[in-house]
Amino acid sequence: MKSYHRVLTIAGSDSGGGAGIQADLKTFSALGCFGMSVITALTAQNTRVVTDILPVSPAFIASQMDAVLEDIGVDAVKIGMLHSPEVIETVAEKLAQWKCPNVVVDPVMVSKSGDKLLREDAVKALKQTLVPLATLITPNLPEASVMLDRPVEIAGEMKQAALDLAELGCANVLVKGGHLTGNNSGDLLYDKENQAMVDLPGERIDTKNSHGTGCTLSSAIAANLARGMALEPAVKMAKVYITHALRAGADYQTGKGHGPVHHFYKFWS
């Protein structure tokens, strides 16, 4: 019998379909993986606004993880926003218990408007209990700033930020440069095991349809790792995927705000 490449997403649900669990599952499918989900919160949102959030209890999050991991297992895990210290600690405990491989943590902490999405105690729990279990963390510049408690705003600050983030215990760091000004939107990958800094140039796509970009990139990395790629090619191929998805989705009108990327650009238009 054949086996699927199995990827689990642990994140919130986006009722608008552009980010969160929905974006993750679409990405896994587009990249040839079998996707599973542990929902940490339900959101009522569209392309313009989040109108309500219903958190899921840590106990039920643990039950979801146990159910999936005991029976199906995983080849990689993608983790999105976790809303409280209790949830973060529960997820970390279960990842360790089940010895989950290829854990990609997208530390969603700051909204597009610049507002913090996590309380200080949740940020502390993330850094102390979850980040050390990660194969890769993928902060953007505002998130790196929160994690390091100092501004990380320009390209020249990204290398030191990656080194300092690695000191939190994670195996590897991808500092994303989408918030850089001008045409430069390149990322920086720090491969801690090999002590290598890899510059990853990025093409800035002119589009308002960028909702779920971070979720999609981290999910694509997890999918590529699940398929057996080494870290650097997994990240590089994920960047190719998100670039094409952004470009292909630019001409679509979905809602009245920031629409999604085109996850299935390879298959339909």
C-alpha positions as CSV (number, residue, x, y, z in Angstrom):
1,M,0.0,0.0,0.0
2,K,1.1,3.5,-0.8
3,S,1.4,6.3,1.8
4,Y,0.6,10.0,1.7
5,H,2.9,12.7,2.7
6,R,1.1,13.8,5.9
7,V,1.0,17.4,7.2
8,L,-0.8,18.7,10.2
9,T,-1.8,22.3,10.7
10,I,-2.5,23.6,14.2
11,A,-4.1,27.1,13.8
12,G,-7.3,29.1,13.8
13,S,-10.1,28.8,11.3
14,D,-10.7,31.7,8.8
15,S,-14.3,31.7,7.7
16,G,-13.4,33.8,4.7
17,G,-11.1,31.0,3.4
18,G,-8.0,33.1,2.8
19,A,-5.8,32.4,5.8
20,G,-5.5,30.1,8.8
21,I,-6.6,26.4,8.6
22,Q,-8.2,26.9,5.2
23,A,-5.1,28.4,3.5
24,D,-3.0,25.7,5.1
25,L,-5.1,22.8,3.8
26,K,-5.3,24.3,0.3
27,T,-1.5,24.7,0.3
28,F,-0.9,21.1,1.5
29,S,-3.2,19.8,-1.3
30,A,-1.7,22.0,-4.0
31,L,1.7,20.6,-3.1
32,G,0.8,17.0,-3.1
33,C,0.3,16.3,0.7
34,F,-2.5,14.9,2.8
35,G,-3.6,17.7,5.2
36,M,-5.0,17.4,8.7
37,S,-6.1,20.0,11.1
38,V,-6.3,20.9,14.8
39,I,-8.4,24.0,15.2
40,T,-7.4,26.4,18.0
41,A,-10.0,29.1,17.4
42,L,-13.0,29.9,15.2
43,T,-13.1,33.3,13.6
44,A,-15.9,35.2,11.9
45,Q,-14.1,37.1,9.3
46,N,-14.0,38.2,5.7
47,T,-11.6,40.1,3.4
48,R,-12.1,43.3,5.4
49,V,-12.6,42.5,9.1
50,V,-12.6,40.0,11.9
51,T,-16.0,40.3,13.7
52,D,-15.8,37.6,16.3
53,I,-13.5,34.9,17.7
54,L,-14.4,31.8,19.6
55,P,-11.3,30.2,21.3
56,V,-11.1,26.4,21.6
57,S,-10.2,25.1,25.0
58,P,-6.7,23.6,25.6
59,A,-8.2,20.3,26.6
60,F,-10.0,20.0,23.3
61,I,-7.0,21.1,21.3
62,A,-5.1,18.3,23.1
63,S,-7.8,15.8,22.2
64,Q,-7.6,16.8,18.5
65,M,-3.9,16.3,18.5
66,D,-4.1,12.9,20.2
67,A,-6.7,11.7,17.8
68,V,-4.7,12.6,14.7
69,L,-1.3,11.7,15.9
70,E,-2.2,8.3,17.6
71,D,-3.8,7.0,14.4
72,I,-2.5,8.8,11.3
73,G,0.8,10.3,12.4
74,V,2.6,13.2,10.6
75,D,5.6,13.9,8.5
76,A,5.5,17.7,9.3
77,V,3.6,20.1,11.4
78,K,2.7,23.8,10.7
79,I,1.7,25.9,13.6
80,G,-0.1,29.3,13.3
81,M,-1.4,31.7,15.9
82,L,-2.0,30.2,19.4
83,H,-4.0,32.6,21.5
84,S,-2.9,31.9,25.1
85,P,-0.1,30.6,27.2
86,E,-2.2,27.6,28.2
87,V,-2.8,26.7,24.5
88,I,0.9,27.2,23.6
89,E,2.0,25.0,26.5
90,T,-0.6,22.3,25.6
91,V,0.6,22.2,22.0
92,A,4.3,22.1,23.0
93,E,3.6,19.2,25.4
94,K,1.8,17.2,22.7
95,L,4.5,17.9,20.1
96,A,7.1,16.5,22.5
97,Q,4.9,13.6,23.6
98,W,4.4,12.4,20.0
99,K,7.9,13.3,18.8
100,C,6.6,15.3,15.9
101,P,9.1,15.9,13.1
102,N,9.6,19.0,10.9
103,V,7.8,21.5,13.1
104,V,7.4,24.9,11.3
105,V,6.2,27.7,13.6
106,D,4.7,30.8,12.1
107,P,4.7,33.1,15.2
108,V,1.7,35.3,14.3
109,M,1.9,38.1,16.9
110,V,1.3,41.4,15.1
111,S,-1.7,42.5,13.0
112,K,-1.3,44.3,9.6
113,S,-2.2,47.5,11.5
114,G,0.8,46.9,13.8
115,D,-1.3,45.9,16.9
116,K,0.0,43.1,19.1
117,L,-2.2,40.0,18.8
118,L,-0.7,38.1,21.8
119,R,-0.4,39.1,25.5
120,E,3.1,39.4,27.0
121,D,2.6,36.1,28.9
122,A,1.7,34.3,25.6
123,V,4.8,35.7,23.9
124,K,6.9,34.5,26.8
125,A,5.3,31.0,26.6
126,L,5.9,30.8,22.9
127,K,9.6,31.7,23.3
128,Q,10.2,29.4,26.2
129,T,8.1,26.3,25.3
130,L,7.3,26.1,21.6
131,V,10.2,27.8,19.8
132,P,12.8,25.3,21.2
133,L,10.8,22.5,19.6
134,A,10.7,24.1,16.1
135,T,12.6,22.9,13.1
136,L,12.0,26.4,11.7
137,I,10.4,29.6,12.8
138,T,9.2,32.1,10.2
139,P,8.8,35.6,11.8
140,N,8.3,38.7,9.7
141,L,10.1,41.9,10.9
142,P,7.3,43.1,13.3
143,E,7.2,39.6,14.8
144,A,11.0,39.4,15.1
145,S,10.8,42.8,16.9
146,V,8.3,41.5,19.4
147,M,10.3,38.3,20.1
148,L,13.6,40.2,20.5
149,D,12.0,43.2,22.3
150,R,13.8,45.6,20.0
151,P,13.1,47.1,16.5
152,V,14.0,45.0,13.5
153,E,13.1,47.2,10.6
154,I,15.8,47.3,7.9
155,A,17.7,44.7,5.9
156,G,20.9,45.4,7.8
157,E,19.3,44.3,11.0
158,M,18.0,40.9,9.8
159,K,21.3,38.9,10.1
160,Q,21.7,39.7,13.8
161,A,18.0,39.2,14.4
162,A,18.3,35.7,12.9
163,L,21.3,34.9,15.1
164,D,19.6,36.1,18.2
165,L,16.3,34.3,17.5
166,A,18.3,31.1,17.1
167,E,19.6,31.6,20.6
168,L,16.0,31.0,21.8
169,G,16.6,27.3,21.0
170,C,15.0,26.8,17.5
171,A,16.9,24.8,15.0
172,N,16.6,27.4,12.1
173,V,15.2,30.8,11.4
174,L,13.6,32.4,8.4
175,V,13.4,36.2,8.8
176,K,10.9,37.4,6.2
177,G,11.5,40.8,4.6
178,G,8.0,41.6,3.3
179,H,7.9,44.7,5.5
180,L,11.1,46.2,4.1
181,T,10.5,49.4,2.2
182,G,11.1,49.8,-1.6
183,N,11.5,47.0,-4.0
184,N,13.5,44.9,-1.7
185,S,11.4,42.2,0.0
186,G,14.0,39.4,0.3
187,D,14.1,36.9,3.2
188,L,17.1,35.6,5.2
189,L,17.4,32.0,6.1
190,Y,19.8,31.0,9.0
191,D,20.7,27.3,8.9
192,K,21.9,26.9,12.5
193,E,23.4,23.4,12.1
194,N,25.6,24.5,9.2
195,Q,26.1,28.0,10.5
196,A,25.0,29.3,7.1
197,M,23.2,32.6,6.2
198,V,21.3,32.3,2.9
199,D,19.9,35.4,1.2
200,L,16.6,34.7,-0.5
201,P,15.8,37.6,-2.9
202,G,12.1,38.3,-3.2
203,E,9.9,39.7,-6.0
204,R,7.4,42.3,-4.7
205,I,4.1,41.6,-6.4
206,D,1.7,44.6,-6.9
207,T,-1.5,43.1,-5.6
208,K,-4.1,43.8,-2.9
209,N,-4.8,40.1,-2.7
210,S,-2.2,39.2,0.0
211,H,-4.5,37.8,2.7
212,G,-2.9,34.6,4.1
213,T,0.5,35.1,2.5
214,G,2.4,34.2,5.7
215,C,0.2,31.1,6.4
216,T,0.6,29.9,2.9
217,L,4.4,30.3,2.9
218,S,4.9,28.4,6.2
219,S,2.5,25.7,5.1
220,A,4.4,25.3,1.8
221,I,7.6,24.9,3.7
222,A,6.1,22.2,5.9
223,A,4.7,20.4,2.9
224,N,8.1,20.4,1.2
225,L,9.7,19.1,4.3
226,A,7.1,16.4,4.6
227,R,8.0,15.3,1.0
228,G,11.6,14.8,2.1
229,M,13.2,18.0,0.9
230,A,16.2,19.4,2.9
231,L,15.6,22.7,4.6
232,E,17.1,25.2,2.1
233,P,15.4,23.8,-1.0
234,A,12.1,23.4,1.0
235,V,12.2,27.1,1.7
236,K,13.3,28.1,-1.8
237,M,10.5,26.1,-3.4
238,A,8.0,27.5,-1.0
239,K,9.0,31.0,-2.0
240,V,8.5,30.1,-5.7
241,Y,5.1,28.7,-4.9
242,I,3.9,31.8,-2.9
243,T,5.3,34.2,-5.6
244,H,3.3,32.4,-8.3
245,A,0.2,32.2,-6.1
246,L,0.4,36.0,-5.4
247,R,0.9,36.8,-9.1
248,A,-1.9,34.5,-10.3
249,G,-4.3,35.8,-7.7
250,A,-3.7,39.5,-8.4
251,D,-6.4,39.8,-11.1
252,Y,-9.2,38.3,-9.0
253,Q,-11.9,40.1,-7.1
254,T,-12.8,38.3,-3.9
255,G,-14.8,40.4,-1.4
256,K,-14.3,44.1,-0.9
257,G,-10.9,44.0,1.0
258,H,-7.7,42.0,0.8
259,G,-8.5,38.8,-1.1
260,P,-6.6,35.5,-1.0
261,V,-3.7,34.3,-3.1
262,H,-4.5,31.7,-5.8
263,H,-3.5,28.4,-4.1
264,F,-4.4,26.3,-7.1
265,Y,-2.9,28.3,-9.9
266,K,-1.3,25.2,-11.3
267,F,-4.6,23.5,-11.7
268,W,-7.2,26.0,-12.6
269,S,-7.6,29.7,-13.4
